[in-house]
Amino acid sequence: MIVYLLIASNIAVFFIFIFYIFKTSSKRQENTKLKEELEMVREKLKEIDQDKREFIDIVTHELNTPLATTSGYLSMIIELPEGEVKPSVLELLKKSFEATKRMSKIVEDLINSSKTIGEERTQAIELEAIIDKVLTDFQREAKEKNIDLNFEIPPKFPLPLVAADPLSTKIILANLVDNALKFTKTGRIIIETEEQKNEMLVKVKDTGLGIKKEDQKRIFEKFFQADSSRTREAGGTGVGLFIVKNLVERQGGRVWVESKENDGSTFYFTIPKAPSS
């Protein structure tokens, strides 16, 4: 009797083992098939993404050339000696010039939003050089609006080198300054820096309209515009701060805002410091 029981138990164990092997093999085949399907989907998404970037590149290139030409001619006419152009015509020319500048900014945002992870080239750079370039680019617009645009030099200067991509860092800072100029009617915009343990903190402060508390968590979302009436008046695409957030985070930093409605805003972002040589 005991012998029969042993034989029966051995047979049961054998069939259980065979069943386990079959199930494991079947599961392995399913996993392999699933991996292959996922890889196919991934490759298809890469192709779609590449097609999208190529399309944006073509469109932006075709738009950039006539916009740059139009903007250049308008700028030359506006700068003619006083009296050569009627005041009423000059006013229309200035509005046209501002419109082409806004269009150029939209094209620039399209180019920047099509950047993909891995395109940046991180290197040790001088942050103050980037700040100086951005100030130079926006100084004329700030002067026209009677806004004081400056860099507050910290006690410890020059600044330590940061590990970042120069173009991405310029885009980040330029978008923040451009955003501040849009929503600041009078007063000042100040760029400040603060050295921390492993990173540099950059602040862009303005005396503008401020941001509602309920909107502050959403302003870095793509196409989100905090106040439609004020945004229409200022002009905007709704992707500037989205680009800022993505480029900051790709470089290992953080970005946030502190603001009070009708009492200005301060945008903060961090950049890792370059390793000491």
Salt bridges, closest charged atoms under 4 A:
GLU39 OE1 - ARG42 NH1 2.58
GLU43 OE2 - LYS46 NZ 3.83
GLU47 OE1 - LYS44 NZ 3.93
ASP49 OD1 - LYS52 NZ 3.23
ASP49 OD2 - ARG53 NH1 2.40
GLU62 OE2 - HIS61 ND1 3.66
GLU79 OE2 - ARG140 NH1 3.19
GLU98 OE2 - LYS101 NZ 3.73
ASP109 OD1 - LYS105 NZ 2.79
GLU120 OE2 - ARG250 NH1 3.07
ASP137 OD2 - LYS170 NZ 2.87
GLU141 OE1 - LYS101 NZ 3.98
GLU144 OE2 - ARG140 NE 3.37
ASP178 OD2 - LYS182 NZ 3.44
GLU192 OE1 - LYS205 NZ 3.37
GLU194 OE1 - LYS203 NZ 3.25
GLU195 OE1 - LYS156 NZ 3.19
GLU195 OE2 - LYS273 NZ 2.91
GLU199 OE2 - ARG254 NH2 2.51
GLU221 OE1 - ARG218 NE 3.17
ASP227 OD2 - ARG230 NE 3.46
GLU233 OE2 - LYS185 NZ 3.02
GLU249 OE2 - LYS245 NZ 2.93
